[in-house]
Amino acid sequence: MERFYHYHEYDPSQEVQIEKEAKGFDKGTKTGIMSHYNFRFDYRIGTGKCAARRIPCLCTSCEEQLQKPWNQLLPACKQDMFAENKSCKFWDLFQGLNNWRILDLVDKVGASNADDEFTEQIIRNYISIMEEKIKDGDVGAVSTSDNNTDGYYLVKWCSDPYTLQEDIMNTTFTDYEVIEKGYMVCDGLYYNPLPYDDMKHWYELSSHEALIPLQQVLHTGIKMESLSDANKSSKSGQNSSCV
């Protein structure tokens, strides 16, 4: 399991106070948030939601369960990765008390929240990180809502990041029909996946140009392995690469 972390210096002037309340716990005593110590946030669960259980466990069975693929047709509570796991090393102790549950994070009654401001701050910080990391000629992963993909496109950067000087109608990146003046963007070329079932993660660089808003960038600096005698397929072309 590979993880990436982005560090950002604390700036008190950018501090935003929000208060949320978690809904979805069982009724009764010792069943609330103070009895839960393992929280999992994932964009696929949905905005304002998270998964929770009482204690963290990364035994072999629990780790394998968290690697199970996400079914786009099912809600988070029905996903295999959050199913009851009787193979967990602690099953005999908890007997289901450590099952995952999906929580809704709602505004706390009486609290004065600034969700929009908080979200904008996160996006600004993330854009600053990507602006430093993206280099002309590198390969990056870009998020997409296209259900025919695994949730991302691969692109080869054809410029360093820059500030857009005018509104642009973007016909090559459907998540943003119009990219507004002032956005941080980067030029790129799409990698097309090869259309063969036995060649997953093989791509061919296209001439399809794209203008990518930096907030859509998931990762950059991805290493592609070029076609060679030791890494080839009878179906791949001269410009094919695998990731």
N, C-alpha and C positions, 0 to 999 in steps of 0.2 A: 504494500500500500504506500503510495507516494503522496506526500503532502507539500504544499507550498504556502509560505507565510510572508506577508508584507508588513514591514515595520514602518510606523509613522510617528514622528515626534509629537509629543503632547503639546497642545497649544491651548491655554486656558481661555483665550478669547474666542475659541471655536466651540467651547463646551455647550452642549445642548442637553437640557434636562427632560427626560421622558419617564413616565410611570405607566407600567402595564400590569395587567392582572391575567393570570393563566386560568383558563376555563377548560374543563374536560377531565378533572380528577373524580375518582369515585367518592361517593358521599360516606361520611363516617369520620371517626377520629384517626389521626395519624395517616391520612391518605392524601394530604395536600402537598404543596410545593416543598415544604420543609422536610418532607420524608423522601424527596427525590433528589438524586445527586448526579444523574446522567442525562444530559440534554443534547439533542442532535438537531442542528439546523441545516437544512438542505433546500435549495431553491425549488426542487421538485415537490416538496411537501406543500409549498404555497406561501404566499406573503402573509405574515402575521401568524404563522403556525410553526410548531416544532414537535419533535418526538421526545418523549421522556420516559425514564424508568428509574427504579429506586437506586440501584447501584451500577456503576460501570463494570462491564465484564468484557474482556477480550480473549476469552478462552477460544480454542480452535473452532468450536462449533459456532460461537457468536460472531467471530471474525468472518467465517465463511458465509454466514447468513447476511452480514452487512454488504457482502460483495455480490449478492444476487441482483440480477438486472431489474431495472424499473419497468413496470408495465404501464404504458401511457394511457391505457384504457381504464385503469383502476385508480380509485382514490388512495391517498397515503395509508389510511387505516387498513387497506386490503393488500398492501404490498408484501411480498414474501420476506423482505428484509426486516419487517416489523411484526412478523407472525410469531405466535407462541412457539418457543423453542424448548422442547422437552429434552434436547440433547445437551443443553447448557450444563456445565459442571456444577452449577449451583441449583439445578432444578429440584433435587431432593430436599434442599433447604427451604426454597421459596415457594415451590409448588404453584407457580404462576403469578406470585406477587411481584415478580420482577419483569412482567411483560411490558412491552412498549405500549405507550398510549399517545395519541395525537392531541396536542393542546392548541387552543386558540388564544392568542395574546391580544387582549382587548384593552381599551383605555380604562384606566382605573377611575372609579367614580370620584368626582371632585378634583381630579388632577388636571393641571393645565399643560397639555402636551404640545410638542412642536414637531410632529412627525415629518411634515414636508421639509422643514428646515434641517432636521436630522438626516433625512434621506439625501438631500442636496449636499450636505457636508460630506457624507460617505462617498458620494459620486465624485465630488471635487478631489478628495484625497486619493481615490482610486485612479482617477485620470492622471494626477500628478505622478503616481508610481509608474503607470504605463508609459507616460511621456518619457521618463528616464530610461525605461527598459527596452523600448522598441528601437531597433536599428535597421537602417536600410539594408535589404538583402536577407534579413532573417525571416523565419517562418513563424506564424502565429496562429492561434485558434480563436475563432470569433463566434460568439453565441448566435443562435438563430432559433426562431419558432417553427421552422420548417419540420414537419412531422416525418418527412422522408429521410431525415438525418439522425445522427446520434446526439443532436442538440448543438452542433458546432460545424463551422466550415474551417478549412485550412487555407491560409493565404500567405503569399510571399510579399513582404513589404517592399514597395518600390520608392519609398521616400522616408524621411524622418517625419515625426509628427509635426503638425503645424495648425495654426488657427484659421478656420474658414473665414473668408472675407465677405462672403455673400451667401444668401440662401441658395441651396442647390436641390433640385429635384433629383432624387436618387433612385434610379430605376434598377440598379444592380444589387441593392440591399433592401429587401422588402420590409424588414423590421422598422425602417425609417423611410417613409415616403418623401419627407422633406427634411434635410439637415440644415439647421438654422445657422445663420451668421454667428460667429463667436465660438462654435463648437471646436474642440480639439479633434482632428481627424488624421488619417494616414492613408496614402494610396497603396493599393495592393493588387495582386493577381491571384485569382482563385485556383486552387488545386481541385481537379475533378476526380472523384473516386472511380477506379476502374470497375466496369459493370459486370463483374464476375463473382459468383458466390464464394469461390475458393481463394479470392484475392482481397479479403478485407484488410484495410489499412494500406492498400496500394493506391497511389495517386499519380495523376499526370498533370503537370503545370499547363494551365490554359492561357489564352490571350484575353480572357474575360476580366476587364478592369473593374475594380471596386473602390469605393470611397467609404472607409470604415470609421465610424465614431469611436473614440477610445473607450467609452464606457461599455462597448460591446466586446472588448478584447478580454478573453479568458486567460490566455497565457501566451508568452512569446519566447523566442529562443529555442523553439522545438527543433530537434535534430532529425533530419531526413537522411535515409541511407539510399544512395544512388544505385542505379542498375549496374551490376558487375557480374563477372563469371561466377562469383560465390553467392550472388544475390540476384537471381533472375527468374523469369517465368516465360514460358513460350507465348503467353498472351500479352506480355507487357511491351510497351514501346520504348524508343530510345530516351524519351523524357520522363520515364516512370520513376517514381521513388516510393519507398515505404517508410512508415513512421512507427 
